[in-house]
Amino acid sequence: MAVGNCAEEPPTLFFPSDGVGVEVAKKICEDCPSKEPCLEYALANRIDHGVWGGTSERQRRRILKARRSAALGQPAGA
């Protein structure tokens, strides 16, 4: 976070209460040099709230589900 685009932003910006706020936060993450490590941190630690690595809570749940399915050799929709 010290070198991320979020370093100079208020933390509350990344914990929005509506869809518009999510899009604003995701826009800040778009070209962030820390985007991938940030996302992987959120996934590894099962962080349920906020925008991390340019993804919403729902997007991270989908990523985790797809990874679990891939690990089991199943299609993501199974």
Residue pairs with C-beta under 8 A, 6 or more apart in sequence:
1 7
1 34
1 38
3 33
3 34
4 32
4 33
4 34
4 35
4 38
5 28
5 29
5 31
5 32
5 33
5 34
6 13
6 14
6 28
6 29
6 32
9 28
13 21
13 24
13 25
13 28
14 25
14 50
14 51
14 52
15 49
15 50
15 51
16 22
16 24
16 25
16 51
22 51
22 56
25 50
25 51
26 51
26 54
26 55
26 56
29 35
29 38
29 51
29 53
29 54
30 54
32 38
32 54
35 53
35 54
36 53
37 53
38 52
38 53
38 54
39 52
39 53
39 54
39 55
39 60
40 53
41 47
41 52
41 53
42 52
42 53
42 55
42 60
43 60
43 63
43 64
43 67
46 64
47 60
48 57
49 57
50 57
52 60
55 63
65 76
66 76
69 75
69 76
69 77
69 78
70 76
